[in-house]
Amino acid sequence: MLSTFIIALREGLEAALIVGILVAYLVKSDRRAFLTPLWAGVMLAVVVSLASGAFLTFTSTELSSHGEEFFAGTTSLLAVGLVTWMVFWMKRTARYLKGQLEGQMSAAILGGPLALAGAAFFAVVREGLETSLFIYANFKTVSSTPSATVGLLLGLGVAIALGYLIYRSSIKINLGKFFTYTGTALIVVAAGVLSYGIHEFQELGWLPGPDFFIWDITSVLPKDSLLGGILAGTIGFDTTTSWLQFIVWATYLGIVLSLYLKRSAPKAAPTLTPVA
């Protein structure tokens, strides 16, 4: 529940802020007539994202056991790669995001309502597709689907509410710190998804050591227990973890977190050349 809540809150708020920036730009520039195509593009992005999640779920249920292991392992690795790229992308471009989006909207307006709807669609669908893939991969690591679904719905609900309140200037939050903290949490969750993907490929026989455990505590902490489910869904803890899973999990977490939390070097002040 906690992991899906974090994912939905982080990705949902990103999408809500993007929509808020687009709406505010049209309202402030007195182009309210373009709000209809804007919302049409946003709603289409939501539908495509939901369809993507449904496709992933349906496909996995129709596969054989070996096919499901391959599909789950592959989507897990894709989800980890995409989320890792996105948290670094947001860290690098967050301060310039508003200007970039407003520039895209200004150019799209010249192309008419259809172009503006397309710009809104592509601005939002990236977040939606990333979320659907990562949520699907994370769902495979949790033991309780109902509680994970509750976490997903709560996270989306809180994200939409926060996005609306920020747009209305009803509240102010430090978005830099928010995205840093939630980005860190996403990396931790991604490490668990990566460990799960490694496990699936070990089950296929494509990677060695599926039974070479660093620990096996199922007799003390069953996989389907409440604590086991929470640990699996948040930090990727498995009661039967192989050495390869642990090494990959620890390596990813150590390298990616250290790079993500590393302070960016301040830009050097421009050198002024005296005029003769």
Backbone torsions as a table, in degrees:
resi	resn	phi	psi	omega
1	MET	NA	-44.3	-177.7
2	LEU	-64.7	-41.5	-177.5
3	SER	-66.0	-44.4	179.5
4	THR	-68.0	-33.0	176.2
5	PHE	-62.9	-44.8	179.8
6	ILE	-62.9	-46.0	-179.3
7	ILE	-61.1	-49.4	-177.7
8	ALA	-65.4	-38.5	179.9
9	LEU	-65.3	-48.7	-178.2
10	ARG	-64.1	-54.9	-175.8
11	GLU	-70.1	-35.9	179.1
12	GLY	-66.0	-39.7	179.7
13	LEU	-69.6	-36.7	175.4
14	GLU	-57.6	-48.2	179.9
15	ALA	-63.9	-41.3	-179.6
16	ALA	-64.3	-39.8	178.4
17	LEU	-66.3	-38.5	177.6
18	ILE	-61.9	-47.4	178.5
19	VAL	-62.1	-41.4	178.9
20	GLY	-61.4	-40.6	178.2
21	ILE	-63.3	-43.7	-179.1
22	LEU	-65.2	-44.5	179.9
23	VAL	-65.1	-44.6	-179.2
24	ALA	-61.4	-37.8	180.0
25	TYR	-63.6	-43.9	-179.8
26	LEU	-67.7	-38.9	-179.2
27	VAL	-68.1	-46.7	-177.2
28	LYS	-68.9	-28.9	179.0
29	SER	-91.8	10.3	176.5
30	ASP	58.1	45.4	176.6
31	ARG	-121.9	48.3	-176.4
32	ARG	-62.0	-23.3	179.9
33	ALA	-62.5	-22.0	-179.1
34	PHE	-87.8	0.3	180.0
35	LEU	-66.2	-33.6	-179.5
36	THR	-63.5	-51.8	176.3
37	PRO	-64.4	-30.0	177.0
38	LEU	-61.2	-51.1	-179.0
39	TRP	-67.0	-30.2	176.2
40	ALA	-63.6	-42.1	177.5
41	GLY	-65.4	-39.6	179.3
42	VAL	-65.2	-45.7	-178.9
43	MET	-65.3	-37.2	177.0
44	LEU	-63.8	-38.3	177.9
45	ALA	-63.8	-39.1	178.2
46	VAL	-64.7	-43.7	-179.6
47	VAL	-63.4	-44.2	179.5
48	VAL	-62.6	-39.7	179.8
49	SER	-65.7	-43.7	177.7
50	LEU	-64.4	-40.1	178.4
51	ALA	-64.1	-36.1	178.0
52	SER	-63.7	-44.6	177.8
53	GLY	-63.3	-40.7	178.9
54	ALA	-65.5	-38.8	178.8
55	PHE	-62.8	-44.3	179.9
56	LEU	-61.7	-44.2	-178.9
57	THR	-66.0	-46.0	-178.8
58	PHE	-64.0	-43.5	-178.4
59	THR	-61.2	-43.4	-177.5
60	SER	-65.4	-30.1	-179.2
61	THR	-79.3	-19.1	-177.4
62	GLU	-93.2	-5.6	-176.1
63	LEU	-88.6	161.1	172.2
64	SER	-70.2	173.3	-178.5
65	SER	-61.5	-43.1	178.4
66	HIS	-69.0	-39.9	178.0
67	GLY	-64.3	-38.2	178.8
68	GLU	-66.6	-38.7	178.0
69	GLU	-63.8	-43.0	178.0
70	PHE	-64.5	-44.3	-178.9
71	PHE	-64.4	-44.5	-179.1
72	ALA	-66.3	-42.9	179.4
73	GLY	-64.7	-42.4	-178.7
74	THR	-67.3	-45.3	179.3
75	THR	-65.9	-32.0	177.5
76	SER	-63.8	-45.6	179.7
77	LEU	-65.9	-40.3	177.5
78	LEU	-62.8	-43.1	-179.4
79	ALA	-62.7	-43.4	179.5
80	VAL	-63.4	-44.7	179.2
81	GLY	-61.8	-43.9	-178.0
82	LEU	-67.0	-46.2	-178.8
83	VAL	-65.5	-40.4	177.8
84	THR	-60.4	-45.8	178.4
85	TRP	-62.1	-41.2	-175.0
86	MET	-69.3	-38.0	-179.1
87	VAL	-68.0	-36.2	176.8
88	PHE	-71.8	-36.7	178.1
89	TRP	-63.0	-44.6	179.9
90	MET	-66.0	-38.7	178.6
91	LYS	-62.3	-37.7	-176.3
92	ARG	-78.9	-33.3	-170.5
93	THR	-111.7	-1.7	-174.4
94	ALA	-55.2	-43.0	-176.2
95	ARG	-68.6	-20.2	-179.3
96	TYR	-105.7	0.8	-171.4
97	LEU	-62.8	-43.3	-177.7
98	LYS	-60.3	-46.3	-179.9
99	GLY	-64.0	-39.5	179.3
100	GLN	-64.4	-45.3	-179.1
101	LEU	-65.9	-41.9	179.1
102	GLU	-65.2	-35.8	176.3
103	GLY	-65.2	-40.8	178.2
104	GLN	-64.8	-40.7	179.7
105	MET	-67.2	-39.9	179.3
106	SER	-61.0	-41.5	178.5
107	ALA	-70.0	-38.1	-178.0
108	ALA	-67.9	-34.0	-180.0
109	ILE	-59.6	-35.8	179.3
110	LEU	-64.7	-25.4	179.7
111	GLY	-87.7	-6.1	177.3
112	GLY	100.1	179.3	-176.2
113	PRO	-58.3	-40.1	-178.2
114	LEU	-64.7	-41.4	178.6
115	ALA	-65.3	-38.0	-180.0
116	LEU	-68.1	-41.0	177.0
117	ALA	-61.7	-38.9	177.8
118	GLY	-64.8	-40.5	179.0
119	ALA	-64.2	-42.2	178.0
120	ALA	-65.0	-40.5	179.7
121	PHE	-59.8	-50.1	-176.8
122	PHE	-70.4	-27.4	178.2
123	ALA	-69.2	-31.1	-175.0
124	VAL	-99.2	-35.0	-172.6
125	VAL	-65.2	-28.6	177.9
126	ARG	-59.4	-44.7	178.1
127	GLU	-65.8	-40.5	-177.6
128	GLY	-65.8	-44.1	-179.9
129	LEU	-67.3	-39.5	176.8
130	GLU	-61.1	-44.2	-178.2
131	THR	-64.7	-44.4	-178.0
132	SER	-63.5	-40.3	179.6
133	LEU	-67.4	-44.9	-177.5
134	PHE	-69.8	-38.5	177.5
135	ILE	-63.1	-44.1	178.9
136	TYR	-59.7	-47.8	-179.3
137	ALA	-63.0	-38.9	179.6
138	ASN	-69.3	-35.4	178.3
139	PHE	-59.5	-29.4	-179.2
140	LYS	-70.3	-19.5	-176.8
141	THR	-93.0	-14.3	-175.7
142	VAL	-94.3	154.9	-178.1
143	SER	-94.0	-18.6	-176.8
144	SER	-122.0	102.2	179.4
145	THR	-65.5	-41.1	179.5
146	PRO	-58.5	-45.6	-179.1
147	SER	-67.6	-35.6	177.3
148	ALA	-65.3	-36.4	178.1
149	THR	-66.5	-40.2	176.7
150	VAL	-61.4	-44.1	177.8
151	GLY	-60.8	-40.0	178.3
152	LEU	-62.0	-48.4	-178.5
153	LEU	-66.1	-40.1	178.0
154	LEU	-63.6	-44.2	180.0
155	GLY	-61.0	-44.2	178.7
156	LEU	-65.1	-40.4	179.5
157	GLY	-63.0	-45.9	178.9
158	VAL	-64.7	-39.5	-179.8
159	ALA	-62.5	-44.8	179.7
160	ILE	-64.8	-42.1	179.5
161	ALA	-63.6	-45.0	178.6
162	LEU	-63.1	-43.6	179.3
163	GLY	-59.6	-42.3	179.5
164	TYR	-66.2	-43.8	-178.9
165	LEU	-65.6	-36.9	177.1
166	ILE	-66.4	-41.7	178.7
167	TYR	-61.6	-39.9	-179.8
168	ARG	-81.9	1.0	-178.7
169	SER	61.4	26.1	179.0
170	SER	-77.2	-29.8	177.8
171	ILE	-136.7	158.6	175.3
172	LYS	-129.5	127.9	175.7
173	ILE	-128.2	153.4	178.0
174	ASN	-77.7	96.7	-175.3
175	LEU	-66.3	-30.5	178.5
176	GLY	-60.6	-48.8	179.4
177	LYS	-68.6	-39.1	179.7
178	PHE	-58.2	-48.7	-178.3
179	PHE	-70.8	-29.8	176.3
180	THR	-66.6	-46.8	-179.1
181	TYR	-66.1	-47.3	-178.5
182	THR	-70.8	-31.6	175.2
183	GLY	-63.5	-40.6	175.8
184	THR	-61.4	-44.3	179.1
185	ALA	-63.6	-39.4	178.7
186	LEU	-63.7	-38.1	178.7
187	ILE	-64.4	-40.0	177.8
188	VAL	-63.7	-44.7	177.9
189	VAL	-63.2	-41.2	179.9
190	ALA	-62.0	-35.4	177.4
191	ALA	-61.7	-39.3	177.2
192	GLY	-66.6	-40.6	177.2
193	VAL	-64.1	-38.6	177.5
194	LEU	-62.8	-43.0	178.0
195	SER	-60.8	-40.4	178.2
196	TYR	-64.0	-41.9	178.7
197	GLY	-61.8	-40.6	176.5
198	ILE	-60.9	-41.9	179.4
199	HIS	-60.7	-42.0	-179.6
200	GLU	-63.4	-40.6	178.8
201	PHE	-71.5	-28.4	172.7
202	GLN	-67.4	-39.7	178.0
203	GLU	-63.6	-31.6	177.1
204	LEU	-73.9	-17.7	-177.1
205	GLY	90.0	8.4	-179.5
206	TRP	-84.0	-21.0	177.3
207	LEU	-125.6	147.6	-174.5
208	PRO	-81.3	166.8	169.0
209	GLY	74.2	35.9	-179.4
210	PRO	-64.9	-27.6	-179.0
211	ASP	-108.0	11.0	179.2
212	PHE	-94.0	81.5	-169.8
213	PHE	-83.7	141.6	169.6
214	ILE	-81.5	-26.2	171.8
215	TRP	-157.7	154.7	175.3
216	ASP	-144.4	98.3	-174.7
217	ILE	-117.8	27.7	-179.0
218	THR	-62.3	-26.8	179.2
219	SER	-70.9	-24.1	179.8
220	VAL	-97.5	-40.6	-177.2
221	LEU	-131.2	94.9	-179.6
222	PRO	-61.0	149.4	-179.4
223	LYS	-60.5	-35.7	-175.6
224	ASP	-90.2	10.4	177.5
225	SER	-75.6	162.5	-179.0
226	LEU	-61.3	-48.5	-179.3
227	LEU	-64.6	-40.8	178.7
228	GLY	-62.0	-40.1	178.8
229	GLY	-66.3	-41.3	178.9
230	ILE	-63.7	-46.2	-179.3
231	LEU	-66.0	-37.9	179.7
232	ALA	-66.5	-41.3	-176.4
233	GLY	-78.5	-18.9	-177.2
234	THR	-102.4	-54.1	-176.1
235	ILE	-111.5	5.9	177.6
236	GLY	75.6	19.9	-179.0
237	PHE	-71.5	131.0	176.9
238	ASP	-121.6	137.7	-178.6
239	THR	-67.2	-21.4	172.5
240	THR	-123.5	90.5	-176.4
241	THR	-106.8	127.1	179.1
242	SER	-79.6	162.6	177.9
243	TRP	-60.8	-39.7	-178.9
244	LEU	-65.5	-43.2	176.8
245	GLN	-57.3	-47.2	-176.8
246	PHE	-64.6	-42.4	-178.5
247	ILE	-64.0	-45.1	179.6
248	VAL	-65.2	-44.8	179.2
249	TRP	-58.5	-50.0	-177.3
250	ALA	-67.3	-38.3	-179.9
251	THR	-66.2	-47.6	178.4
252	TYR	-59.3	-48.0	-176.9
253	LEU	-63.1	-44.3	-178.0
254	GLY	-65.4	-45.9	-176.6
255	ILE	-71.3	-50.5	-174.0
256	VAL	-68.1	-42.8	179.2
257	LEU	-64.4	-40.9	-179.9
258	SER	-64.2	-38.6	178.2
259	LEU	-71.1	-39.3	-177.1
260	TYR	-69.1	-39.2	-177.0
261	LEU	-87.1	-4.6	178.5
262	LYS	-68.3	132.0	-179.8
263	ARG	-69.6	137.8	177.0
264	SER	-71.1	138.1	179.3
265	ALA	-67.7	132.9	179.8
266	PRO	-63.9	141.4	179.2
267	LYS	-69.8	138.6	-179.9
268	ALA	-67.9	142.4	179.8
269	ALA	-69.1	142.2	-179.2
270	PRO	-64.6	143.1	179.5
271	THR	-83.0	128.8	-179.5
272	LEU	-93.0	124.8	179.0
273	THR	-95.0	120.5	-178.4
274	PRO	-63.4	139.9	178.9
275	VAL	-85.6	127.9	-178.2
276	ALA	-68.3	NA	NA
